[in-house]
Amino acid sequence: MSKLRIVANILNVLLLIVLVGAVVGFISFLNVYGLFLACVTAIIAWSVFKHWRWGYFAAAAWGLACYQLAKQGYEFQSIKRHAMMIGFMVVPVALFLHEILGKANAKSAQNNGKESDNDPKMPD
């Protein structure tokens, strides 16, 4: 496994920790709005866990939304700074993971099963 893939897997676990922590935080609101946010975040976390390409884009949009909600003062009043920092960091991490882990399935479909390029039938 390449070093880039190892870093991507570590970042994927960290992103999942952030998303699951957010689900718990949203549930702690104890209202319908918090339940809705928890459900949306849980769906995004599940898609990131399954390495679905759209899930990483949804995670990036989620991070941007959390950043904007905190910046505008609509949510996260007590943890405004932390919500803004985490939201800001989630966007590039999610896009990076989309490129590394999301494309892995597409590249493996192109593999014809041969491990080497030294086919005697191929021209030099």
C-alpha positions as semicolon CSV with decimal commas, in nm:
position;residue;x (nm);y (nm);z (nm)
1;M;0,000;0,000;0,000
2;S;0,141;0,338;-0,098
3;K;0,215;0,609;0,155
4;L;-0,046;0,836;-0,002
5;R;-0,313;0,569;0,042
6;I;-0,211;0,517;0,408
7;V;-0,240;0,892;0,472
8;A;-0,579;0,891;0,297
9;N;-0,704;0,606;0,516
10;I;-0,591;0,788;0,831
11;L;-0,763;1,108;0,718
12;N;-1,075;0,906;0,635
13;V;-1,086;0,772;0,992
14;L;-1,040;1,125;1,130
15;L;-1,319;1,254;0,907
16;L;-1,545;0,975;1,030
17;I;-1,463;1,065;1,391
18;V;-1,557;1,428;1,323
19;L;-1,883;1,328;1,155
20;V;-1,984;1,081;1,428
21;G;-1,897;1,340;1,693
22;A;-2,117;1,589;1,510
23;V;-2,405;1,339;1,507
24;V;-2,378;1,308;1,884
25;G;-2,356;1,685;1,919
26;F;-2,662;1,743;1,700
27;I;-2,862;1,485;1,895
28;S;-2,776;1,675;2,213
29;F;-2,981;1,971;2,082
30;L;-3,288;1,767;2,186
31;N;-3,516;1,915;1,921
32;V;-3,643;1,833;1,571
33;Y;-3,382;2,057;1,407
34;G;-3,101;1,873;1,585
35;L;-3,252;1,537;1,488
36;F;-3,266;1,647;1,124
37;L;-2,902;1,761;1,128
38;A;-2,800;1,437;1,300
39;C;-2,976;1,229;1,031
40;V;-2,815;1,422;0,746
41;T;-2,473;1,397;0,909
42;A;-2,520;1,023;0,974
43;I;-2,601;0,966;0,605
44;I;-2,288;1,157;0,506
45;A;-2,082;0,957;0,758
46;W;-2,218;0,630;0,619
47;S;-2,131;0,731;0,264
48;V;-1,780;0,831;0,370
49;F;-1,746;0,497;0,550
50;K;-1,846;0,318;0,227
51;H;-1,604;0,536;0,021
52;W;-1,881;0,664;-0,204
53;R;-1,764;0,950;-0,422
54;W;-2,066;1,172;-0,363
55;G;-2,026;1,123;0,012
56;Y;-1,695;1,307;0,008
57;F;-1,852;1,598;-0,180
58;A;-2,138;1,599;0,069
59;A;-1,884;1,604;0,354
60;A;-1,710;1,904;0,193
61;A;-2,044;2,085;0,160
62;W;-2,127;1,990;0,520
63;G;-1,798;2,138;0,639
64;L;-1,862;2,459;0,448
65;A;-2,216;2,478;0,588
66;C;-2,091;2,435;0,945
67;Y;-1,830;2,703;0,887
68;Q;-2,089;2,947;0,750
69;L;-2,344;2,872;1,025
70;A;-2,080;2,943;1,288
71;K;-1,946;3,250;1,108
72;Q;-2,290;3,405;1,066
73;G;-2,374;3,330;1,428
74;Y;-2,675;3,109;1,352
75;E;-2,541;2,798;1,526
76;F;-2,258;2,676;1,745
77;Q;-2,249;2,985;1,967
78;S;-2,056;2,818;2,248
79;I;-1,805;2,646;2,016
80;K;-1,798;2,899;1,733
81;R;-1,422;2,904;1,686
82;H;-1,388;2,524;1,694
83;A;-1,679;2,475;1,454
84;M;-1,526;2,723;1,211
85;M;-1,183;2,559;1,227
86;I;-1,317;2,206;1,184
87;G;-1,551;2,313;0,905
88;F;-1,265;2,489;0,729
89;M;-1,040;2,181;0,754
90;V;-1,307;1,932;0,645
91;V;-1,344;2,085;0,298
92;P;-0,993;2,017;0,159
93;V;-0,967;1,685;0,343
94;A;-1,295;1,563;0,193
95;L;-1,192;1,672;-0,156
96;F;-0,852;1,503;-0,116
97;L;-1,020;1,182;-0,002
98;H;-1,257;1,202;-0,296
99;E;-0,960;1,205;-0,531
100;I;-0,765;0,928;-0,356
101;L;-1,027;0,690;-0,219
102;G;-1,313;0,772;-0,454
103;K;-1,110;0,705;-0,766
104;A;-0,969;0,375;-0,638
105;N;-1,276;0,186;-0,755
106;A;-1,264;0,341;-1,102
107;K;-0,894;0,261;-1,144
108;S;-0,933;-0,100;-1,032
109;A;-1,195;-0,153;-1,302
110;Q;-0,935;-0,059;-1,564
111;N;-0,689;-0,319;-1,439
112;N;-0,683;-0,616;-1,671
113;G;-0,547;-0,851;-1,405
114;K;-0,183;-0,833;-1,506
115;E;0,064;-0,708;-1,251
116;S;0,351;-0,634;-1,489
117;D;0,390;-0,445;-1,811
118;N;0,637;-0,701;-1,948
119;D;0,403;-0,875;-2,189
120;P;0,595;-1,042;-2,473
121;K;0,313;-0,960;-2,716
122;M;0,342;-0,587;-2,651
123;P;0,579;-0,373;-2,861
124;D;0,878;-0,211;-2,693
